[in-house]
Amino acid sequence: MVLFGLHYAITGVVIWRVLLRDRIDPPVRLAWVMVVGIVPVAGVLAYILFGEVRLRRADRSRARELRRRLVAAWGPDDPPAELPPALAPVFAMGRAVTGMQPLGGNSATLLPEDDTAIDDLVAHIGAARRSVHVLLYIWLPDISGAKVAEALISAAERGVVCRVVVDDVGSRRLTRSALWRRMEAAGVRCAIALPVGNPLFEWLFKRLDLRNHRKIMVVDNRIAWTGSRNCADQAFAIKPRYAPWVDIFVRIEGPVVRQLQAVFVRDWMMHGHEDLSAMLETLPAVVCDSPDEAGFVGQVVASGPDQQTSGMSQTLCALLYSAQQKVWITTPYFMPDTPLMEALCAAARRGVDCVLILPEHNDSRIVAAASEGLYHALLLAGVRLHLFRGGLLHSKIMAIDGRLTLFGSANLDRRSFDLNYENNLLVWSEDLTWALEARQASYLDRSRPVSLAEVQDWSMLRRIRNNAVALAGPLL
């Protein structure tokens, strides 16, 4: 009886905590109340481990202070690029997330889909004169990973300052390899983001599944690379059965490189390394009458669990509500929150051509089932749904009306919105949007459409499974 009484007392306290929390969506609150109240013991443990985005108080304070300092360093008072009235709210939302404004005068090159894309980065590292900065979630010691590592080792040996930040979980194979030790021995300054440490102790102070999912590389504070690609072969040795992994990798030049640099600097300084804010010297913004006349307008949208709101989801919603003609979306993991799902369905209902391309074979069965649970509502709203059959489609792209694009590391799922440190680039550019849409069209050529009749013909067990997993979507 004592144990039962203790169990119900703890359960009641945890439910009370769930009901008192601020800044939590009602569906998430309801889901946690049900899990804690219905599942004995395990429900309470699940909430303690995964129910809240917990960071050490010192880490949260440091992140807030670094954001304040770096906002000043990257020159928020520079005149922003002029924008059409229809696009101004979208970029205003992006600025609300990170504090960075839209800057004109940028250029971009969409690199090939295959492993030769890495060669472009390697070549520029080989020509670097002052600094090379690398921030990655996954870096494998395979052929592509070794190429980049060897280029960094050579650069460091000739006096270039090379700094590397990798996620502790995503890049564990590299950080525990001889290649990592060679990088350190050559003088590459290496840091590990979000170290797990001793899980039995660390979970008391922070949530262990928070990850740094960003992909940023900057050479000489002048050229940057970003997109969805990690530093790994398409064969992706850790999950070869889903290969090839299909990504985008974009080389950027212009004032927006300083914003990408600022994200790296913030993450570097979060780990107690030297103050690099002086690198973010003010670069003039360029006023453009049309997006590609004097270089495209770009704005970095970086989000993370140390922020107050789900900025990435709100930016995506702003993009969808701005759409007038077409929306093409590519993402490997589709588990949107309620506002984003409603924004996508609303766009389709008002006549916008909405195309959603997902991988047919997902490396996460849970995510795949949760996504399938949303197919019926999407198709009823008029969204054109296609499943990619040429490997695991890992690109994250939202292209709007042939002129506006958001691409980068964030998936359309709650992990990217609430738990991961993500980095995306919002651009106003007909040229770059066309290039990305052409890449998406190539995905469509390797995809098959999903019809409403097909979904309605699914077995009862499959529908129950999908809908049950989708119910747990707010917790995943």
N, C-alpha and C positions, 0 to 999 in steps of 0.2 A: 504493500500500500504506500509505503514511504517513497519507493522509486516511482510509482505511478503519479503520486502527488508532485514529486520533483519534476517529472517529465512535463506534466501539464502546466506547472508554474513557469518553467523555462520556455515552453511553447507560447504561453500567453505573453511573456516578456518580449519575445522575438516578434510576435505579431504586433504588439504595441509599438515596437520600434519601426516596423514596416509602415504602420499607419501614421506615425509621426514624421517620417522622413519628408523633407522638402525636395523639389526638383526631381520627381519620379513620375513617369507616365502612369495614368490609371490602369492600363492593361498590365503593366509590369507589377504594379502594387497588388492587383487582384491575383495575378499568377503566383506571386510569392506567398500571399496569405493562404492560398489553396495548398501550395506545396508544404508549407510549414505546418498547417493545420491538419492535413490529411496523411502525410507520410511520417510515421513515427521516427524520431531520432534523426534519420537521414535528412529529413526536410530542414531541421534546425541546423545540422552540420553544413548542408548545402548553402543555406543563407549566410552562415558565418564565413564560409570560404569564398562564396561567389556572389553574394547578394548585394554588396556595396563596392563602389570603386574606392578602395582604401589606399591612400598613400601616406607615407610618413609625413608628419606635420612639418618637419624641417625641409623635406623635399618639395612639398607643396608651396611653402613660403619662398624657397629658393627659386622655384619655377616662376612664381609671380614676380619676384624681384628681377629676374633675368629678362622676363618679357617686358617689364617697364623700361629697363635700361636699353635693351636692344631696339625697342620701338623708337627711342630717341636716336639711337645710332643710325638706323636705316632711313632717317630723314622723313618723318611723316608730314612735315610742312612743305615738302616739295610740291609744286603744282601738279596735280594728277592729270592723266590723259583725259581729254574731252571725250564724252561718250554720248551716244544717242539716248534720248529720254527713256526708251524702252529697255535699255541695258543698264542704266544707272542703278536701279534697285538691286540687280544681281551682284554687281561689283560692290555695292554698299554692304550687302550681306557678307561678302567675302572679307571686306575690311573689318567688319564687326567681329569676325572669328579670330583674326590674327593681328589686326592693326596695320596691315600692309595695304597700300593703295595701288590702283591700276597704273602701270607705267608703260609708255609707248616706246617705240624705237627698238624693238626686239626682233630677232630672226630665229628660225628653227629649222631643223632638218630631221625628218622622220627616218630613222635608220632601218635597215632590213630586219625581217622577222627572224632570220636564222642566226646562227652563232657568230657570223661575221660582224654583227652589230657591236660585239665586244671589242673587235679590232680597232674601231674608231676611237674608243676610250683609251685603249692601250697606246695607240699612236700619239695621242695628245699628252698622255702622261710621259711618254718618251721625249716629248718636246718641251715639257714644263720647265720653267726657269725659277719660280719662286715657291709655289706651294701646290699641294694636291690634297684635297679633302674628300673622304669617302664615308658615306653613311648608308648602311645596308641592313636589311632584316636577315636575308639568307645569303651567305657567301660560302660556296662549297669548294673544297680543294680538288676540283676536277680540272679539265683542260682549260675552260674559260676562266675559272677562278685562279688557276695557277698563272695564266697569262697576266692578269691584272696584278697579282701579287709580285711576280717577277719584275713587272714594269715599275712598281712602287719601290722594290728593293734597289733597282738600278737608279731610280730618281733620288732616293735617299742617299745612296753612296756618292752621288755627284753633288750633294749639297742642297737639294730641294727639300723643303720642309714638308713631310708627308704625315698626315693625321688620318686615323681610321677609327670609326665607331661602328661596331656591329652588335646586333642583339644576341644576348646570351643563349637563348633557346634556338633561334633560327640559324645561327652560325656556329653552333656547338662543334660541328665536325671540323671547321677550320680552326677555331681557337684551341682545340685539343690536338692539333696536328703539328708536324715538324715545320710545315710551311709558315705557320703563325710565329713560331719561335725564330725562324730565319728572318722574318719581317722585323721582329723586335730587335734582333741582333744587328741588323743592317741600319737601324736608326729610325725605322718607321714608328711613329708614336701611336700606340694602339690602346684603345679603350673598349670595354665591354658594357653595353647598355643594359640596364635592368637586370643585374646579376641575381640569379635565383638564391645562391647561398645555401643555407641550411633550411629546407622547407619547413621542418618541424618547428623552427624558431621564427622564421621570417613571416609566416602567415599571421602571426599575432600583430604585426605592424603594417603590413601592406598586402594587397591582393597579388597573388603570385602569377596570374595569367595576364597581367598587363604587359604588352610587348611594344617594342619600337619597330614599326612596320614600314618605315620610310626608306626611300631609295633616292639618294642625292649624291652626285659626284661633281666637284668643282675644281677646275685647274686654273691656277694663277689669278683667281678672283675675277675671271674673264669669260670662261666657257663652262657650262654646266650640262649635266645629263640627268634626266629624270624620266619617270614612266612607271610601268608595272614590273619591269624586268629586274630580277635579282641577279647576283653575280654567279651564274651557274649555266651549265650547258642546257640546251633544250631537252636533252635526254633525262635530266633531273634525277640524278642517281638515288636520291632518297625516296622517290616515288616513281620508278621507271614504268610501271604498268599503265600510267596515265599519259606518258610522253607521246608526242612532244608537247612541251609547255609553250603556249603561244602568247607572246607578250608584245608590248610596244616599248621602244626606247628612243628618246628624243634628245637631240643636242640643241642647246639653247645658248644664244649670245644676246647681250644687251643689258639694260638696267635691271631687268628682273632677275638676272644672275645674282645680284647683291641680296635679293630676298631669299633665294635658295641658300646662299652663303649664310645668311642670318639664321636660318633654321639649323644648319650644321653647327654654327657657333653656339647657339643656345644649347644644343644637345651635348656638345663638347664641354661647355662650361658647367653643365648640370652635374658632371662627374668630377668636378673639382679641379679641372685642368686650367691651364693659364688663360687669362683674360684676352680674348681675341676681338673684342668689340671695336678696336681701332681699325680692323680690316674693313669695316663696313662704312668706308668713306662715302660721303654723299655723291651720288651720280645724278645728273639732271634728268628729269622726266621729259618726254617728248610729246608735244601735242599733235595729234593726228586728225586730219579731217576725214579720212577713211582708214579702215583697219590696216591695210597693207601698203598704203602709199609711202609711209615713212617707217615701216616696221610695225609689227603687230603690238597690240596692247595686251599686257599680261599681268597677272596678279597671283602670288602664291597664297594658297589657302591651306594652312597647317593646323591640324587639330590634335587634341590629346586628352587623356583622362584628367589632367590637372586643370582643365578649363571648366567654366561654370555651366555651359550649355552644350548640347549636341550640335556644334556648329556645322559639321559636315552634312548632316541630314538637312539642316535648314538651308544651306547653300544649294543642295540638290533640289530641294522643293522650290526655291526661288527660280532656279533654272527652268524647271518644268512649268511653272506658272507663267514664265515669260515666253514660252514656245507658242508660235502661231501657225507653223506649217508642218514641221517634222521634228521628231526626237528619235535618235538612234542610240541605244544603250547596249554596252557590252560589259559583262561582269561575270566572274566565276561563281560568286556567292551572292545569292539574292534572298535576303531575309530582311526586308525593309521594316522600319517602324511604321506605325499607322499613318502619320502625316505624309510620309513619302509614298506609301502605297496609294493613298487617296489622291495625291497630286498626280501620279502617273495615270491612274484610271480616269481622273477628271480631264486630263489632257486628251486622252483617246476619245472620251465621250464628246468633247467639243469639236472634234473633227481633226485634231492633230494626228499626223501619221506617226504612230508610236511603234517602234520596232525594238524588241528585247531579245538579245542573243545570249544564250547560256550554254554551258558545256553539256553535252548529252550524258557523259560519264564524269561525275564529280568525284574528287578524292575524299569528300566528306559525305557519307551516306545520310547523316542527320540533316545536313544543309540541303542535300538533294531532295529528301522527303519533305522538309519544310517548304522548299520552293514549290514542289509539285502541289502542295496544299493551297497555293495561291493561283495556280494556273487557271482554274475555272473562273475566278473573279476577273483576272486579267483579260481573258478571252471574251467574256461577256461584255466588258467595257470597250472592246475593240482593239486591244493591244495585239500586234502581230508578234507571235512568239516563235522563235527558231532555236533549235538545239544543234550546237556545233559538234561535228563528228570527226574532226581532224586532230584530235588530241585534247588536252585540257586547255580550254580557252581561258587565259589568265589576264587578258587586257581589261583595264578599267577605263571606259570611255563613255562620256555622255555628250553627244553632238546635237546642237540645237539650230535649226533653221539655216544650216549651211554657213553660219558665221560665228557661232559661239560654241566653245568646247571646254569641258572640264575633264582632265585626265591625270592619272598619277597612281598612287598606291592604295587608295581607299576603295573597298568593296561596298556594295549596296547591302550591308548587313549591320546588325547592332554591334558586333565586335569592332568594326571599323568606326562606328559612330561614338562608342562609349569607352572602349577598352584599349584601343591601339593608338599609338602616336602615328599619325598619317600625314602625308604631304601630297597635295594636288596643285595643278596649275590651271587657272582659269584664263582663257584667252579669247580675245575678239579678233578673229582673223579668218577671212574667207579662204586664204591659201592653205593654212594649216588645218582648218576644219575640213576642207575638201580632201586633203591628204589622209586625214584620219577616217573620214567617211569612206574613201576608197579602200582603206585597209579593212574597215568594217564590211564593205561590200564583198571583199574577198572571203571574209568569214561566212557571209550569207551563202556564197557559192559552195561552201563546205558544210552547210547546215541543212537540216530538214525542218519544214514547218510543223507546228503542232496545231491541230484543229480542235474546236470545241467538241465535235463528235468523238474524237479519239479520247479526250479526257472523260467524257460521259460514259464511254465504254469500259473504263477501268473497272477492275473487280471491286467488290465491296470491301474486301480486306485491304486492298491498296489504298482506297479512299479513306478508310478509317485510320490506317497508319499515317498517311500524309496529314490528315486533319488533326490527328492527335499530336504529331510532332509540331505542326504549325501552331497549335495552342501553346506549346512550350517556347515558341519563337521569342517572346519577350525576355526569356531567361537565358537564351543561348548567345 
